[in-house]
């Protein structure tokens, strides 16, 4: 409240000052609010001539924004009646339609305790209000981003005390620690501290991975990057943290798969070379047994053969793990395969173990090698038995599963699956051992109690069959293995039993191709003993030269699959250009990628897995020569 002692705007000097101010200087009646004076700035700011301001009694109310007029009128009237100077902000409508924000600073002039006049200055704050609106928009945008990002955003002062944490912190880690290092795993604390101080000194830090305790007590893997920022004029550390637990799991899964693949390649190569040696040992042991049939030395020869048989089982396990064995898949009913296995399983697991089998009628048909499926279930049952030395229960269940979208791990594509679950009530498996159970030769059993190939064989068979296997276990809670077989659309055909070919002697011409000298010599001797005429070759190139030189038809090509320079399948393709009706018997220590890619069933030729006996060889040779080309669809093994 101000007492007026001189007429308003009296004197040129005072008028010059008023009109030079940036705001609109005005005077108005305290009751009607009609302007009695406005400075020239009024027309510049709002576009209305000064005369209109003065002549229109309701100019102020008429040009104040409709949303503000009642509020402002009431506020000014109350302040005037109380004789109180006041300041308020509102919007007025300019002559060109613009909305202009004003800050009105009002002084109430009084005389004898009554308001006689209102004087004030209107300041154009439109740009300020626009900046404030833009800032509010930015603040809202930052809030939305911070509240909804999956990454955790935190701000720490120089003492590592939390200043701000985005809501995602609680969503990700189940808690919001007060300091940067709270909740960090003790083994990772040093590197996190180091990177925090690096950010303070260098302005930024490289990504650092560490473990952070979740609110539920578990550990989550996190990856953070920090940078130095100014906040309220003081240096702070801004950290962006991401939960990488799932990524670490997938990376570990990939590393495990790559390790198993590398070991599988090694195992397949070892089995290939070993099978060649076993072929020679077994073949000559067989010859020796015949030569000394009526001698005491016959027992020695038989022991050599028995040792070879045990070695064959070992190489077959290696081949199963490395996925280099030749499977003979047919459309099978898993329920029937499991039922056929029950009697044998009962004998294997013993009387102290309860065996429970539950089959579902909704299991879809699958394309698999029935014998290999039974080996998988048998290996799992034996593994379960060994985990229950004091007895327990093994449960084998079949069911179906429909996956509409691929699972997050990328293991199960969308589709319909037949599922076999083998569970036990045994001791369970700790996490560090569970991660390695499919590795070949990895075992927790005592020396001499196991080869460590049982579960690796299971893994190899499932992968080669196009299926998937999962293992779940906790110490003291037993173990559950789940097998997934994709449904097949191929109709099931009940095959009739095929008669075994006789081992009668032959006389036909056989082209034998084998790069191993000892194996070639042994197989050639066995064929010649069976009456066949043999043309041996040590390579595919030599075989082609022999084929071009001979003038009579080749009754059968017996060839190794994996050879230097030219593989068996490649040799067959070249020979078929001049001998389209050529019959072929593949022999191999392992099938190799070339034959696995083409498939025995697709080529229509025979296959013998090394090692084999002379009797098995001659029977298969006779069968192939006597049958029409393309009739043989399965391989034999000794």
C-alpha positions, 0 to 999 in steps of 0.5 A: 500500500502506497500513499500518493502525494503527487498526480500520477505521470506529472512532468515530462521527466517522469513520462520519459522514464515510464515510456522507456521501460520494457513493461507496460506501465499502467494505472486503473480505477480500484473498483472498475479496473478501467485503465486511466493510463497505459504506457506506449509499450501496451501497443507493442506487446499486445497490438491494441492502441493505447486509446482502446485500453483507455476508452473501453471500461472492460478492456482488461477483463475482455482481453484476459484469457477466458480460463484466467479472467475469473481467477485474476479478477477475484484475486485483484479485488481481494488484494485491493480491498485489503490494501495489499500490493500483489503480483500474479501471472496470467494470459492475455489475448493479443490483437493478432490472436497470440496468447501472451503471458504477463506478470503483473506487479500491482501497487495499491495507492491509498488515501485515508486507508482507502484505495484510490488508484491501482498502478502497476507494470505488466512484464511480458514473460511469454518466452520464459513460460515457453522455456518452462513448458519445454523444460517440463516436457523434457523432464516428463520425457526423462521421467518416462524414459527412466521409469520404463527403461529396462536398464538401471540408471543411478546417480552417485555422489563422490562418496558413492552414496546414491542420489537417484535410482530409476524405478527399474532398479527395484524391478531388476534387483528387488531392492535399492541399495543406498551406496554404489557398492552395496549388494556387489559380490565380494569377489567382484567388489575390487573391480567395481571400486576400481571402475568407479574411481576410473570414472571420477578420474578419467570421465568415463569407464569401460563396461564391467560385469559383476554379480549383484545380490537380488532382494530374494537372496539370489545372485544376478549378473550385471553389466555397468558403465559409468561416467562423470557428470555435473549435478548441482555444480558438483561432480557425480557418477552416472551409472547405467546398469543392465541385467545380463544374467540370461545373456551369461546363461546363453553364452555359457550354454554356447560355450558348453555346446562348442566344447562338446562339439570339439570333444565330439570331433575328437571322439569321432576321429579317435573312434574311426582310427580305433575301429580300423585297428579293431577290424584288423585285430578282430579279423585276424583273431577270427582267422586264428580261432579257425586255424587253432580250433582243436588246440588249446590256443583256441581259448587265447584267440577267443579271449582276443575276440571277447576283448575286441567286443568290449572295445567295440562297445566303447567305440560305439559310445564314442560314435554316439556322442560325436554323432558320427554313427549311422542311425536307421530311423523309422516311424516309431511309437515311443510307448511301444518302445518303452514297454518293450524295454521294461523287462530288461530294465527290471533286470538291470536296475535290480530289486532295490529300485522301484520302476514305475512307468506311465504312458500317455495315449496322446504321444505323437509318432516320431522318426527315430532309431528304436534301438538308440532310443532304448539305449538312451532310456537304458543309460538314464535308468542305469545312471539313476540306479547308481545315484540310489545305492540304498534303493529308491524309485525310477519313474519313466513317463511319456507325454506330448508337448506343443510349442507355439513359439520357440522357447527363449533359449532357442532349444525347442523350435515351434512344433509338436513333441513326444516327451519322455521323462526319466526321474529318480529319487536319488542324491541329486546333482550339484550345479557345478557338476550338472553343467558338465554331465554330458561331457565324455569321460566326465564321471564322479564315480570311483575309478573303474566304476564307469567310463564317463560315456553314458550320458555323453552317449545319450546327448549324442544320440538325442542331437543326432536324432533331431531331439533335445535333452534337458537335465534338472537336479538339486542336491537331495531332490533327485534328478529329472531328464526330459527327452524331446522328440519332434513329431513326424508326418511320415506315415508309420509302415509295419515292416516285414522281417527280411531274411538274412542273406546266406553266407554261401561262397560267391564268384563275382568281381568285387572292387575293394577301396580302403586307404588303410593297408591292414584293413584292405588286406584283411577284407580282401582276404576274407572276400577271396576266401568267400570265393570272390574275385577282388580288385583292391585299391588304396584310394578313390583315384586308383579305383577309378583307374581300375574300373576303366581298365577292367572289361567285365561288370563290377558286381559290388563296390566295397568302399570306405567312407572317409578317405584322403583325397576322394571320399567314398560317396564321391567315388560312387557318384563318379563311378555311377556315370559309367556304371549306373546300376552299381551296387555299393557296400560302405564300410567305415570306422564312422560314417563321416559328414558326407554319408550322414548328409546323404543318408544310407536310406537315401542312397539305397546302398548297404553299410557296415560299421567297423569292426565287423567279422568275416562272416558278417561281411560275406553275409552282407556282400551276398545279400547286396549282390542277390537283391535288386539294386536299391532293395537294401536299406539297413546296415549291419554291425558285428 
